[in-house]
Amino acid sequence: RKTPLVSTLQESVGPISKYDPAAWDQAKFDINMSTFELALPGSLGKMETKYKEPAFRNYNTEFAKGLHAGTLEEPAIYKMCVRPMVDKVGRKTGEGVSEGVKASLVFYKFFMHACWALPECLHFTGRVFRGVKWAFPDPRNHDPEARFNPGSVLFWFEPK
């Protein structure tokens, strides 16, 4: 709740780029985003035609850029944001949530609002499977049907 919802992609990546400057490459970010921005109107038009959905015409371009930025490998924003989230030692400090988690949350909040703002034709309701090399709570007691009841809410600590 305390994490602000910023209005631009640049504002959303600002905190994580400052938190992890060694992983941030502004030049590569600018090149990737410039290329994406040139193609964006045509891409949204194709989506409108494919899904017969005029809402693509009005989709927030900053949100579209945010969804694209979350998939980049250079700079790998998703990796930069995940690192502080999975850092068991640094994730929480005596003062509360770490600066790395706070920096990540600004991008994550922007990214999630971009997802929620997608036209209805792209929303999914149903069963989701995610393959991981890990069994909860352990391999011998792994019974997802018994542990995760229909209608229950499951929170992943970081987006994947």
DSSP file with accessible surface (Angstrom, degrees, kcal/mol):
  #  RESIDUE AA STRUCTURE BP1 BP2  ACC     N-H-->O    O-->H-N    N-H-->O    O-->H-N    TCO  KAPPA ALPHA  PHI   PSI    X-CA   Y-CA   Z-CA
    1    1 A R              0   0  278      0, 0.0     0, 0.0     0, 0.0     0, 0.0   0.000 360.0 360.0 360.0 -34.1    0.0    0.0    0.0
    2    2 A K        +     0   0  208      2,-0.1     0, 0.0     0, 0.0     0, 0.0   0.669 360.0  97.2 -79.5 -17.2    2.8    2.4    0.7
    3    3 A T  S    S-     0   0   30      1,-0.1     2,-0.1   102,-0.0    99,-0.0  -0.605  79.2-126.5 -73.1 124.2    4.5    1.7   -2.6
    4    4 A P        -     0   0   77      0, 0.0     2,-0.8     0, 0.0   106,-0.1  -0.371   7.3-129.0 -71.8 148.0    3.5    4.4   -5.0
    5    5 A L        -     0   0   78    104,-0.1     2,-0.1    -2,-0.1   102,-0.1  -0.892  31.5-157.2 -92.6 110.6    2.0    3.6   -8.4
    6    6 A V        -     0   0   26     -2,-0.8     3,-0.0   100,-0.3     6,-0.0  -0.410  14.2-136.1 -84.8 166.6    4.1    5.7  -10.8
    7    7 A S  S    S+     0   0   82     -2,-0.1     2,-0.3     1,-0.0    55,-0.1   0.575  77.1  51.6-104.8  -8.4    2.8    6.7  -14.2
    8    8 A T  S  > S-     0   0   43      1,-0.1     4,-1.6    54,-0.1     5,-0.1  -0.924  74.0-125.7-129.6 156.4    5.8    6.0  -16.4
    9    9 A L  H  > S+     0   0    4     -2,-0.3     4,-1.9     1,-0.2     5,-0.3   0.917 111.9  56.4 -59.9 -44.6    8.1    3.1  -17.1
   10   10 A Q  H  > S+     0   0   87      1,-0.3     4,-1.4     2,-0.2    -1,-0.2   0.909 107.2  48.8 -58.4 -40.1   11.2    5.3  -16.4
   11   11 A E  H  4 S+     0   0   92      1,-0.2    -1,-0.3     2,-0.2    -2,-0.2   0.861 109.6  53.7 -66.2 -32.7    9.8    6.1  -12.9
   12   12 A S  H  < S+     0   0    0     -4,-1.6     4,-0.4     1,-0.2    -1,-0.2   0.819 114.3  38.8 -73.5 -31.9    9.1    2.4  -12.3
   13   13 A V  H  X S+     0   0    0     -4,-1.9     4,-2.6     1,-0.1     5,-0.3   0.621  94.6  87.7 -92.6 -11.6   12.7    1.3  -13.1
   14   14 A G  H  X S+     0   0   11     -4,-1.4     4,-1.9    -5,-0.3     5,-0.2   0.930  88.8  45.3 -53.4 -53.1   14.4    4.3  -11.4
   15   15 A P  H  > S+     0   0   45      0, 0.0     4,-2.2     0, 0.0    -1,-0.2   0.924 115.9  44.8 -62.5 -41.9   14.6    2.8   -7.9
   16   16 A I  H  > S+     0   0    0     87,-0.5     4,-2.3    -4,-0.4    -2,-0.2   0.878 111.1  54.0 -72.5 -32.1   15.9   -0.6   -9.0
   17   17 A S  H  < S+     0   0   16     -4,-2.6     7,-0.2     1,-0.2    -1,-0.2   0.868 113.0  43.6 -68.3 -32.8   18.4    0.9  -11.4
   18   18 A K  H  < S+     0   0  166     -4,-1.9    -2,-0.2    -5,-0.3    -1,-0.2   0.844 113.5  51.3 -77.1 -34.6   19.8    3.0   -8.5
   19   19 A Y  H  < S+     0   0  109     -4,-2.2    -2,-0.2     1,-0.2    -3,-0.2   0.877 125.2  25.4 -69.0 -37.4   19.7    0.1   -6.1
   20   20 A D    >X  +     0   0   31     -4,-2.3     3,-1.2    -5,-0.2     4,-0.8  -0.541  70.0 159.2-126.8  65.1   21.6   -2.2   -8.5
   21   21 A P  T 34 S+     0   0   88      0, 0.0     3,-0.4     0, 0.0    -1,-0.1   0.796  70.7  64.5 -63.4 -25.8   23.7    0.1  -10.7
   22   22 A A  T 34 S+     0   0  102      1,-0.2    -5,-0.1    -3,-0.1    -2,-0.1   0.837 107.8  41.5 -66.2 -29.6   26.1   -2.7  -11.7
   23   23 A A  T <4 S+     0   0   35     -3,-1.2     2,-0.4    -6,-0.1    53,-0.3   0.585  98.2  93.7 -91.4 -11.4   23.3   -4.6  -13.4
   24   24 A W     <  -     0   0   35     -4,-0.8     2,-0.5    -3,-0.4    50,-0.0  -0.688  47.9-177.6 -90.2 132.2   21.7   -1.5  -15.0
   25   25 A D     >  -     0   0   59     -2,-0.4     4,-2.3     1,-0.1     5,-0.2  -0.868   3.4-175.2-128.2  96.3   22.7   -0.6  -18.5
   26   26 A Q  H  > S+     0   0   69     -2,-0.5     4,-2.9     1,-0.2     5,-0.2   0.881  83.1  54.9 -61.4 -39.0   20.9    2.6  -19.5
   27   27 A A  H  > S+     0   0   61      1,-0.2     4,-2.3     2,-0.2    -1,-0.2   0.936 111.2  43.5 -62.8 -46.0   22.2    2.6  -23.1
   28   28 A K  H  > S+     0   0   84      2,-0.2     4,-2.7     1,-0.2     5,-0.2   0.889 113.4  52.7 -66.6 -38.0   20.9   -0.9  -23.7
   29   29 A F  H  X S+     0   0    4     -4,-2.3     4,-2.7     2,-0.2     5,-0.2   0.949 110.1  48.0 -59.8 -47.9   17.6    0.0  -22.0
   30   30 A D  H  X S+     0   0   72     -4,-2.9     4,-2.5     2,-0.2    -2,-0.2   0.909 113.0  47.6 -61.9 -42.3   17.2    3.0  -24.2
   31   31 A I  H  X S+     0   0  111     -4,-2.3     4,-2.2     2,-0.2     5,-0.2   0.946 113.9  47.0 -64.4 -48.7   17.9    1.1  -27.4
   32   32 A N  H  X S+     0   0   54     -4,-2.7     4,-2.1     1,-0.2    -2,-0.2   0.921 115.8  44.9 -59.4 -43.7   15.5   -1.7  -26.5
   33   33 A M  H  X S+     0   0    5     -4,-2.7     4,-2.9    -5,-0.2    -1,-0.2   0.879 110.2  53.8 -73.2 -35.6   12.8    0.7  -25.6
   34   34 A S  H  X S+     0   0   66     -4,-2.5     4,-1.8    -5,-0.2    -1,-0.2   0.931 110.7  47.1 -62.5 -44.5   13.3    2.9  -28.6
   35   35 A T  H  X S+     0   0   91     -4,-2.2     4,-1.4     1,-0.2    -2,-0.2   0.928 114.2  47.7 -61.7 -44.5   12.9   -0.1  -30.9
   36   36 A F  H  X S+     0   0   41     -4,-2.1     4,-1.6    -5,-0.2    -2,-0.2   0.918 108.6  53.8 -63.3 -44.5    9.8   -1.3  -29.0
   37   37 A E  H  < S+     0   0   91     -4,-2.9    -1,-0.2     1,-0.2    -2,-0.2   0.866 106.0  53.3 -61.3 -36.4    8.2    2.2  -29.1
   38   38 A L  H  < S+     0   0  153     -4,-1.8     4,-0.3     1,-0.2    -1,-0.2   0.877 115.8  39.6 -65.0 -36.4    8.6    2.3  -32.9
   39   39 A A  H  X S+     0   0   52     -4,-1.4     4,-2.3    -3,-0.2    -2,-0.2   0.649  94.0  89.2 -86.6 -15.4    6.8   -1.0  -33.3
   40   40 A L  H  X S+     0   0   12     -4,-1.6     4,-2.8     1,-0.2     5,-0.3   0.891  82.8  50.5 -57.7 -48.7    4.2   -0.5  -30.6
   41   41 A P  H  > S+     0   0   93      0, 0.0     4,-2.1     0, 0.0    -1,-0.2   0.934 114.6  45.5 -58.5 -42.1    1.4    1.2  -32.6
   42   42 A G  H  > S+     0   0   44     -4,-0.3     4,-2.4     2,-0.2    -2,-0.2   0.902 112.5  51.3 -65.5 -39.0    1.5   -1.5  -35.2
   43   43 A S  H  X S+     0   0   53     -4,-2.3     4,-2.2     2,-0.2    -1,-0.2   0.919 110.6  47.4 -65.3 -43.7    1.6   -4.2  -32.6
   44   44 A L  H  X S+     0   0   27     -4,-2.8     4,-2.4     1,-0.2    -1,-0.2   0.894 111.0  52.9 -65.7 -36.3   -1.4   -2.9  -30.8
   45   45 A G  H  X S+     0   0   27     -4,-2.1     4,-2.2    -5,-0.3    -2,-0.2   0.910 108.8  49.1 -64.0 -41.0   -3.2   -2.6  -34.1
   46   46 A K  H  X S+     0   0  160     -4,-2.4     4,-3.1     2,-0.2    -1,-0.2   0.895 110.9  50.2 -64.9 -39.4   -2.5   -6.2  -34.9
   47   47 A M  H  X S+     0   0   59     -4,-2.2     4,-2.6     2,-0.2     6,-0.3   0.911 108.6  52.7 -64.9 -40.3   -3.8   -7.2  -31.5
   48   48 A E  H  X>S+     0   0   43     -4,-2.4     5,-1.5     1,-0.2     4,-0.8   0.932 114.3  42.4 -60.3 -43.9   -6.9   -5.2  -32.1
   49   49 A T  H  <5S+     0   0  107     -4,-2.2     3,-0.5     3,-0.2    -2,-0.2   0.942 114.8  49.6 -68.0 -47.4   -7.5   -7.0  -35.4
   50   50 A K  H  <5S+     0   0  143     -4,-3.1    -2,-0.2     1,-0.2    -1,-0.2   0.907 123.6  29.7 -59.4 -45.9   -6.6  -10.5  -34.1
   51   51 A Y  H  <5S-     0   0   88     -4,-2.6    -1,-0.2    -5,-0.2    -2,-0.2   0.411 100.3-127.9 -96.8   0.3   -8.8  -10.3  -31.0
   52   52 A K  T  <5 +     0   0  179     -4,-0.8    -3,-0.2    -3,-0.5    -4,-0.1   0.926  64.1 139.8  51.3  48.6  -11.5   -8.0  -32.6
   53   53 A E    > < -     0   0   53     -5,-1.5     3,-1.4    -6,-0.3     4,-0.2  -0.921  43.0-168.1-130.4 105.0  -11.0   -5.8  -29.5
   54   54 A P  G >  S+     0   0   67      0, 0.0     3,-1.8     0, 0.0     4,-0.5   0.691  77.7  84.2 -67.0 -14.7  -11.0   -2.0  -29.9
   55   55 A A  G >  S+     0   0   38      1,-0.3     3,-0.9     2,-0.2     4,-0.3   0.765  76.3  70.2 -60.6 -23.2   -9.7   -1.6  -26.3
   56   56 A F  G X  S+     0   0    4     -3,-1.4     3,-1.1     1,-0.2    -1,-0.3   0.831  88.1  64.7 -62.6 -29.9   -6.1   -2.2  -27.6
   57   57 A R  G <  S+     0   0  160     -3,-1.8    -1,-0.2     1,-0.2    -2,-0.2   0.828 109.9  36.9 -60.2 -33.1   -6.4    1.3  -29.3
   58   58 A N  G <  S+     0   0  140     -3,-0.9    -1,-0.2    -4,-0.5    -2,-0.2   0.261  82.9 133.2-105.5   9.2   -6.6    2.9  -25.9
   59   59 A Y  S <  S-     0   0   19     -3,-1.1     2,-0.3    -4,-0.3    59,-0.1  -0.408  70.6-100.6 -64.9 136.0   -4.2    0.7  -23.9
   60   60 A N     >  -     0   0   68      1,-0.2     4,-2.1    57,-0.1     3,-0.2  -0.384  27.5-151.7 -59.5 116.8   -1.7    2.8  -21.9
   61   61 A T  H  > S+     0   0   72     -2,-0.3     4,-2.4     1,-0.2    -1,-0.2   0.824  95.1  57.6 -66.2 -29.5    1.5    2.8  -23.9
   62   62 A E  H  > S+     0   0   41      2,-0.2     4,-2.1     1,-0.2    -1,-0.2   0.907 107.3  48.6 -65.4 -38.9    3.6    3.2  -20.7
   63   63 A F  H  > S+     0   0   27     -3,-0.2     4,-2.5     2,-0.2    -2,-0.2   0.919 109.4  52.2 -65.1 -41.5    2.0    0.0  -19.4
   64   64 A A  H  X S+     0   0    8     -4,-2.1     4,-2.2     1,-0.2    -2,-0.2   0.929 110.3  48.5 -59.8 -42.9    2.8   -1.7  -22.7
   65   65 A K  H  X S+     0   0   27     -4,-2.4     4,-3.1     1,-0.2    -1,-0.2   0.891 109.4  53.7 -63.8 -37.5    6.4   -0.6  -22.4
   66   66 A G  H  X S+     0   0    0     -4,-2.1     4,-1.9     2,-0.2    -2,-0.2   0.909 107.8  49.1 -64.2 -42.0    6.5   -1.9  -18.8
   67   67 A L  H  < S+     0   0   36     -4,-2.5     4,-0.3     2,-0.2    -1,-0.2   0.921 114.5  46.0 -63.6 -41.9    5.3   -5.3  -19.8
   68   68 A H  H >< S+     0   0   49     -4,-2.2     3,-2.0    -5,-0.2     4,-0.5   0.940 109.9  53.5 -64.4 -46.4    8.0   -5.4  -22.5
   69   69 A A  H >< S+     0   0    0     -4,-3.1     3,-1.3     1,-0.3     8,-0.5   0.848  99.9  62.7 -59.8 -33.0   10.7   -4.1  -20.2
   70   70 A G  T 3< S+     0   0   11     -4,-1.9    -1,-0.3     1,-0.3     8,-0.2   0.631 104.5  48.5 -68.0 -12.0    9.9   -6.9  -17.7
   71   71 A T  T <  S+     0   0   91     -3,-2.0    -1,-0.3    -4,-0.3    -2,-0.2   0.461  85.0 118.6-103.5  -5.5   10.9   -9.4  -20.4
   72   72 A L    <   -     0   0   12     -3,-1.3     6,-0.4    -4,-0.5     5,-0.1  -0.303  46.5-164.1 -65.3 146.7   14.3   -7.8  -21.3
   73   73 A E  S >  S+     0   0  111      1,-0.3     3,-0.7     3,-0.2    -1,-0.1   0.615  76.6  71.9 -97.4 -21.0   17.5   -9.7  -20.9
   74   74 A E  T 3  S+     0   0  103      1,-0.6    -1,-0.3   -46,-0.1   -42,-0.2  -0.878 119.3  11.1-138.5 105.2   19.6   -6.5  -21.2
   75   75 A P  T 3  S-     0   0    5      0, 0.0     2,-1.7     0, 0.0    -1,-0.6   0.650  95.1-148.6 -75.2 147.9   19.1   -5.0  -18.8
   76   76 A A    <>  +     0   0   14     -3,-0.7     4,-2.3   -53,-0.3     3,-0.3  -0.598  23.8 172.7 -85.1  80.7   17.4   -7.9  -17.1
   77   77 A I  H  > S+     0   0    0     -2,-1.7     4,-2.4    -8,-0.5     5,-0.2   0.892  75.6  57.4 -58.5 -40.4   15.0   -5.9  -14.9
   78   78 A Y  H  > S+     0   0   78     -6,-0.4     4,-1.9    -9,-0.3    -1,-0.2   0.900 109.0  45.5 -61.2 -37.3   13.2   -9.1  -13.8
   79   79 A K  H  > S+     0   0   94     -3,-0.3     4,-2.1     2,-0.2    -1,-0.2   0.896 110.6  53.5 -70.8 -39.3   16.5  -10.5  -12.4
   80   80 A M  H  < S+     0   0    2     -4,-2.3    -2,-0.2     1,-0.2    -1,-0.2   0.879 113.5  43.6 -61.9 -37.7   17.4   -7.2  -10.8
   81   81 A C  H  X S+     0   0    0     -4,-2.4     4,-0.9    -5,-0.2    -1,-0.2   0.833 111.7  52.8 -77.5 -32.9   14.0   -7.2   -9.0
   82   82 A V  H  X S+     0   0   24     -4,-1.9     4,-2.0    -5,-0.2     3,-0.4   0.893  95.2  70.0 -71.1 -38.8   14.1  -10.9   -8.0
   83   83 A R  H  X S+     0   0  116     -4,-2.1     4,-0.8     1,-0.3     3,-0.4   0.906 103.4  39.5 -50.5 -53.2   17.5  -10.7   -6.3
   84   84 A P  H  4 S+     0   0    6      0, 0.0     3,-0.3     0, 0.0    -1,-0.3   0.839 112.8  58.4 -68.8 -25.2   16.4   -8.7   -3.3
   85   85 A M  H  < S+     0   0    7     -4,-0.9    -2,-0.2    -3,-0.4    -3,-0.1   0.835 112.9  37.0 -70.8 -32.5   13.1  -10.6   -3.0
   86   86 A V  H  < S+     0   0   67     -4,-2.0     2,-1.2    -3,-0.4    -1,-0.2   0.430  85.4 111.3-100.3   0.3   14.8  -13.9   -2.6
   87   87 A D     X  -     0   0   69     -4,-0.8     4,-2.4    -3,-0.3     5,-0.2  -0.625  49.9-168.6 -76.2  98.1   17.7  -12.7   -0.5
   88   88 A K  T  4 S+     0   0  176     -2,-1.2     4,-0.4     1,-0.2    -1,-0.2   0.845  83.3  43.7 -61.2 -33.8   16.8  -14.3    2.8
   89   89 A V  T  4 S+     0   0  131      1,-0.2     3,-0.3     2,-0.1    -1,-0.2   0.945 124.3  31.7 -77.6 -47.2   19.4  -12.3    4.8
   90   90 A G  T  4 S+     0   0   23      1,-0.2    11,-0.2     3,-0.0    10,-0.2   0.577  94.9  88.1 -90.1  -8.7   18.8   -8.9    3.2
   91   91 A R  S  < S+     0   0   78     -4,-2.4     7,-2.0     1,-0.2     2,-0.4   0.887  98.9  27.8 -59.5 -39.3   15.1   -9.2    2.5
   92   92 A K  E    S-A   97   0A 155     -4,-0.4     2,-0.2    -3,-0.3     5,-0.2  -0.977  72.1-169.4-127.3 134.6   14.1   -7.9    5.9
   93   93 A T  E >   -A   96   0A  65      3,-3.7     3,-2.0    -2,-0.4    -3,-0.0  -0.676  43.7 -98.4-111.4 173.1   16.1   -5.6    8.1
   94   94 A G  T 3  S+     0   0   86      1,-0.3     3,-0.1    -2,-0.2    -1,-0.0   0.757 126.6  54.7 -61.5 -21.3   15.6   -4.6   11.7
   95   95 A E  T 3  S-     0   0  184      1,-0.3     2,-0.4     2,-0.0    -1,-0.3   0.382 122.2-101.2 -92.0   0.4   14.0   -1.5   10.3
   96   96 A G  E <  S+A   93   0A  24     -3,-2.0    -3,-3.7     0, 0.0    -1,-0.3  -0.900  84.0  19.1 118.1-144.0   11.5   -3.4    8.2
   97   97 A V  E    S-A   92   0A  67     -2,-0.4    -5,-0.2    -5,-0.2    -6,-0.1  -0.381  83.5-111.2 -69.6 138.7   11.5   -4.2    4.5
   98   98 A S     >  -     0   0   10     -7,-2.0     4,-2.3   -14,-0.1     5,-0.2  -0.177  20.2-114.1 -68.7 161.6   14.9   -3.8    2.8
   99   99 A E  H  > S+     0   0  125      1,-0.2     4,-2.5     2,-0.2     5,-0.2   0.856 116.6  56.7 -63.8 -34.5   15.7   -1.0    0.4
  100  100 A G  H  > S+     0   0    0    -10,-0.2     4,-2.2     2,-0.2    -1,-0.2   0.916 107.9  46.0 -64.6 -42.5   16.2   -3.6   -2.4
  101  101 A V  H  > S+     0   0    8    -11,-0.2     4,-2.5   -17,-0.2    -2,-0.2   0.935 112.4  51.2 -65.9 -43.7   12.6   -5.0   -1.8
  102  102 A K  H  X S+     0   0   96     -4,-2.3     4,-1.0     1,-0.2    -2,-0.2   0.912 110.7  49.0 -59.2 -41.7   11.2   -1.4   -1.8
  103  103 A A  H  X S+     0   0    7     -4,-2.5     4,-1.0     1,-0.2   -87,-0.5   0.911 112.2  48.5 -64.8 -40.9   13.0   -0.6   -5.0
  104  104 A S  H  X S+     0   0    0     -4,-2.2     4,-2.7     1,-0.2     3,-0.2   0.881 103.2  61.5 -65.4 -39.4   11.7   -3.8   -6.6
  105  105 A L  H  X S+     0   0   55     -4,-2.5     4,-2.7     1,-0.2     5,-0.2   0.809  95.2  60.8 -63.0 -28.5    8.1   -3.1   -5.5
  106  106 A V  H  X S+     0   0   15     -4,-1.0     4,-1.8    -3,-0.4  -100,-0.3   0.956 111.9  38.7 -64.1 -45.9    7.9    0.1   -7.5
  107  107 A F  H  X S+     0   0    4     -4,-1.0     4,-3.1    -3,-0.2    -2,-0.2   0.935 115.9  52.5 -67.9 -45.3    8.5   -1.8  -10.7
  108  108 A Y  H  X S+     0   0   20     -4,-2.7     4,-2.8     1,-0.2     5,-0.2   0.901 108.7  49.7 -58.6 -41.9    6.3   -4.8   -9.6
  109  109 A K  H  X S+     0   0   57     -4,-2.7     4,-2.3     2,-0.2    -1,-0.2   0.937 113.3  46.3 -64.0 -44.0    3.4   -2.5   -8.8
  110  110 A F  H  X S+     0   0    0     -4,-1.8     4,-2.1    -5,-0.2    -2,-0.2   0.937 113.7  49.6 -60.8 -45.5    3.7   -0.8  -12.2
  111  111 A F  H  X S+     0   0   43     -4,-3.1     4,-2.0     1,-0.2    -2,-0.2   0.912 110.9  48.7 -61.8 -45.0    4.0   -4.2  -13.9
  112  112 A M  H  X S+     0   0   66     -4,-2.8     4,-2.7     1,-0.2    -1,-0.2   0.908 110.1  50.7 -65.9 -40.2    1.0   -5.6  -12.1
  113  113 A H  H  X S+     0   0   58     -4,-2.3     4,-1.6    -5,-0.2    -1,-0.2   0.880 108.0  54.5 -65.0 -33.5   -1.2   -2.6  -13.0
  114  114 A A  H  < S+     0   0    0     -4,-2.1     4,-0.4     2,-0.2    -2,-0.2   0.904 110.1  46.8 -64.0 -40.4   -0.1   -3.0  -16.6
  115  115 A C  H >< S+     0   0   38     -4,-2.0     3,-1.4     1,-0.2    -2,-0.2   0.938 111.7  49.5 -65.3 -47.2   -1.3   -6.6  -16.5
  116  116 A W  H 3< S+     0   0  162     -4,-2.7    -1,-0.2     1,-0.3    -2,-0.2   0.780 107.2  56.7 -64.3 -26.0   -4.6   -5.7  -14.8
  117  117 A A  T 3< S+     0   0   48     -4,-1.6    -1,-0.3    -5,-0.2    -2,-0.2   0.549  80.3 114.7 -84.1  -7.3   -5.2   -3.0  -17.4
  118  118 A L  S <  S-     0   0   41     -3,-1.4     5,-0.1    -4,-0.4   -62,-0.0  -0.273  83.3 -86.1 -60.1 148.8   -4.9   -5.4  -20.4
  119  119 A P    >   -     0   0    9      0, 0.0     3,-2.4     0, 0.0     4,-0.3  -0.210  40.0-110.1 -55.4 148.8   -8.1   -5.9  -22.4
  120  120 A E  G >  S+     0   0  143      1,-0.3     3,-1.9     2,-0.2    -2,-0.1   0.775 112.8  71.0 -52.3 -33.1  -10.5   -8.5  -21.0
  121  121 A C  G 3  S+     0   0   55      1,-0.3    -1,-0.3   -70,-0.0    -3,-0.0   0.711  99.8  48.7 -62.9 -16.4   -9.9  -10.8  -23.9
  122  122 A L  G <  S+     0   0   57     -3,-2.4    -1,-0.3     2,-0.1     2,-0.2   0.449  86.9 107.1-100.5  -3.1   -6.4  -11.4  -22.5
  123  123 A H    <   -     0   0   76     -3,-1.9     2,-0.4    -4,-0.3    -7,-0.0  -0.538  56.8-153.1 -75.6 144.5   -7.5  -12.2  -18.9
  124  124 A F        +     0   0  142     -2,-0.2     2,-0.4     2,-0.1    -2,-0.1  -0.964  17.4 179.6-123.6 133.3   -7.3  -15.8  -17.9
  125  125 A T        +     0   0  142     -2,-0.4     2,-0.3     2,-0.1    -2,-0.0  -0.996  46.2  67.5-128.0 124.3   -9.3  -17.6  -15.3
  126  126 A G  S    S-     0   0   52     -2,-0.4     2,-0.3     2,-0.0    -2,-0.1  -0.982  85.2 -29.9 160.5-165.8   -8.6  -21.2  -14.8
  127  127 A R        -     0   0  154     -2,-0.3     2,-0.4     2,-0.0    -2,-0.1  -0.643  51.1-162.8 -86.8 135.2   -6.0  -23.7  -13.5
  128  128 A V        -     0   0   99     -2,-0.3     2,-0.4     2,-0.0    -2,-0.0  -0.947   3.5-163.4-120.9 136.3   -2.4  -22.8  -13.8
  129  129 A F        -     0   0  162     -2,-0.4     2,-0.4     2,-0.0    -2,-0.0  -0.953   3.9-172.6-117.2 140.1    0.6  -25.2  -13.6
  130  130 A R        -     0   0  102     -2,-0.4     2,-0.5     2,-0.0    -2,-0.0  -0.979  17.3-140.1-133.3 120.4    4.1  -24.0  -13.0
  131  131 A G        +     0   0   80     -2,-0.4     2,-0.3     2,-0.1    -2,-0.0  -0.674  32.0 161.0 -83.4 125.2    7.0  -26.5  -13.3
  132  132 A V        -     0   0   70     -2,-0.5     2,-1.4     2,-0.2    -2,-0.0  -0.976  48.2-119.7-138.3 154.8    9.7  -26.1  -10.6
  133  133 A K  S    S+     0   0  221     -2,-0.3     2,-0.3     2,-0.0    -2,-0.1  -0.443  88.7  81.0 -90.2  59.7   12.4  -28.3   -9.3
  134  134 A W        -     0   0  171     -2,-1.4     2,-0.5     4,-0.0    -2,-0.2  -0.950  63.2-149.1-162.7 140.8   11.0  -28.2   -5.8
  135  135 A A        -     0   0   20     -2,-0.3     5,-0.1     2,-0.1     6,-0.1  -0.970  32.7-104.9-120.2 130.6    8.2  -29.9   -4.0
  136  136 A F  S    S-     0   0   82     -2,-0.5     7,-0.5     1,-0.2     2,-0.1  -0.827  97.7  -5.1-100.3 135.2    6.2  -28.2   -1.2
  137  137 A P  S    S-     0   0   45      0, 0.0    -1,-0.2     0, 0.0    -2,-0.1  -0.962 134.5 -46.2 -78.9 -20.7    6.6  -28.9    1.7
  138  138 A D    >   -     0   0   60     -2,-0.1     3,-0.7    -4,-0.1     4,-0.3  -0.966  57.9 -92.4-162.3 166.9    9.0  -31.7    0.7
  139  139 A P  G >  S+     0   0  111      0, 0.0     3,-0.7     0, 0.0    -3,-0.1   0.846 121.5  50.2 -58.2 -33.4    9.1  -34.5   -1.8
  140  140 A R  G 3  S+     0   0  236      1,-0.2     0, 0.0    -5,-0.1     0, 0.0   0.821 118.0  37.4 -75.0 -30.5    7.6  -37.1    0.6
  141  141 A N  G <  S+     0   0  104     -3,-0.7     2,-0.7    -6,-0.1    -1,-0.2   0.109  80.2 136.1-108.7  22.0    4.7  -34.9    1.7
  142  142 A H    <   +     0   0   92     -3,-0.7    -7,-0.0    -4,-0.3     0, 0.0  -0.590  11.6 142.2 -78.4 110.7    4.0  -33.3   -1.7
  143  143 A D    >>  +     0   0   83     -2,-0.7     4,-2.1    -7,-0.5     3,-0.7  -0.601  18.7 176.5-147.2  79.3    0.2  -33.3   -2.2
  144  144 A P  H 3> S+     0   0   52      0, 0.0     4,-2.7     0, 0.0    -1,-0.1   0.849  79.4  59.0 -60.4 -33.7   -0.9  -30.1   -3.9
  145  145 A E  H 34 S+     0   0  113      1,-0.2    -2,-0.0     2,-0.2     0, 0.0   0.889 112.5  39.7 -62.6 -36.9   -4.5  -31.1   -4.2
  146  146 A A  H <4 S+     0   0   62     -3,-0.7    -1,-0.2     1,-0.1     3,-0.2   0.838 121.0  43.4 -80.2 -33.0   -4.8  -31.5   -0.4
  147  147 A R  H  < S+     0   0  124     -4,-2.1     2,-0.7     1,-0.2    -2,-0.2   0.833 114.1  46.2 -82.7 -36.9   -2.7  -28.5    0.5
  148  148 A F  S  < S-     0   0   80     -4,-2.7    -1,-0.2    -5,-0.2     3,-0.1  -0.852  78.4-159.7-115.8  97.1   -4.1  -25.9   -2.0
  149  149 A N    >   -     0   0   97     -2,-0.7     3,-2.3    -3,-0.2    -3,-0.1  -0.411  32.3 -89.4 -76.3 149.0   -7.9  -26.0   -2.0
  150  150 A P  T 3  S+     0   0  128      0, 0.0    -1,-0.1     0, 0.0     3,-0.1  -0.291 115.5  22.9 -55.8 135.5  -10.0  -24.6   -4.8
  151  151 A G  T 3  S+     0   0   83      1,-0.3     2,-0.1    -3,-0.1    -2,-0.1   0.266  93.0 126.8  89.8 -12.3  -10.7  -21.0   -4.2
  152  152 A S    <   -     0   0   64     -3,-2.3     2,-0.5     1,-0.1    -1,-0.3  -0.408  60.7-120.5 -77.1 158.0   -7.8  -20.5   -1.9
  153  153 A V        -     0   0  109     -3,-0.1     2,-0.5    -2,-0.1    -4,-0.1  -0.860  23.9-165.2-102.8 131.3   -5.4  -17.7   -2.7
  154  154 A L        -     0   0  101     -2,-0.5     2,-0.5    -6,-0.1    -6,-0.0  -0.963   3.4-158.5-117.3 128.9   -1.7  -18.5   -3.3
  155  155 A F        -     0   0  175     -2,-0.5     2,-0.4     2,-0.0     3,-0.0  -0.934   4.2-154.9-109.8 124.6    0.9  -15.8   -3.3
  156  156 A W        -     0   0  143     -2,-0.5    -2,-0.0     1,-0.1     4,-0.0  -0.767  20.0-134.4 -86.5 142.9    4.2  -16.2   -5.0
  157  157 A F  S    S+     0   0  109     -2,-0.4    -1,-0.1     1,-0.1   -71,-0.0   0.835  87.1  18.1 -72.3 -27.0    6.8  -14.0   -3.3
  158  158 A E  S    S-     0   0   32    -72,-0.0    -1,-0.1    -3,-0.0     2,-0.1  -0.992  88.8-102.4-140.7 148.5    8.1  -12.8   -6.7
  159  159 A P              0   0   49      0, 0.0    -2,-0.0     0, 0.0   -51,-0.0  -0.397 360.0 360.0 -66.1 146.7    6.7  -12.8  -10.2
  160  160 A K              0   0  149     -2,-0.1    -4,-0.0   -78,-0.0   -82,-0.0  -0.959 360.0 360.0-128.7 360.0    8.1  -15.4  -12.6
